[in-house]
Amino acid sequence: MAKCKKTRAKPTAKKSVSVPSQASTNGDRFVEKQLLLCEWQDKLELSLFVFCQRFCPETIEKRKWTCYQAAELPALTEAIIRYCHDHKDAIANTGITPEERDDFLLDLQVSRVIRNAAVHRVPVLDVTLARLGDCAYRILSMVKRVVNFSDDSEIGEIVRNWLLMVEIKSKLLTFPATMDGYTRLGNKRFELNLGTFA
């Protein structure tokens, strides 16, 4: 029987793996988007908690929410949607038309996507992020209007500074140039300098 000569595989030169610069940029964009979604979720929870304090405090007591951070966005939206359906007259007395109320309720349903994307770290397309930002702005504006806060209040300050925040964040995210360069916020159109929301 012939002896087998044991051979070792020659070590190969280590290949350097280069990460494309686009990958790190996409990772940075993902992080920026997630931070933005978390910030929107926080602002929405605060404003909707204030709505509940004003119109349906029994919901806060029943669920034992000690502060707005104890309440989750889906539970808040569910409580407010139920309240708006059951108390149409109370909402109408604030000067909100039935059409505006229905739009508000639709925005509340859409806002759950913000929480889902933020909590579960779901990648969000730029167009979707823009729509979610518009939705969050409309909710904050409506809560400010319904609760009748002045511009100096905490909610008023959030709404007032919303455009500035959106503009700063859009500079960081640099949305694609395929959009039209404008965002629809409320009943006005605003041009953003470096990014765009559709």
Disulfide bonds with the S-S distance in Angstrom:
none
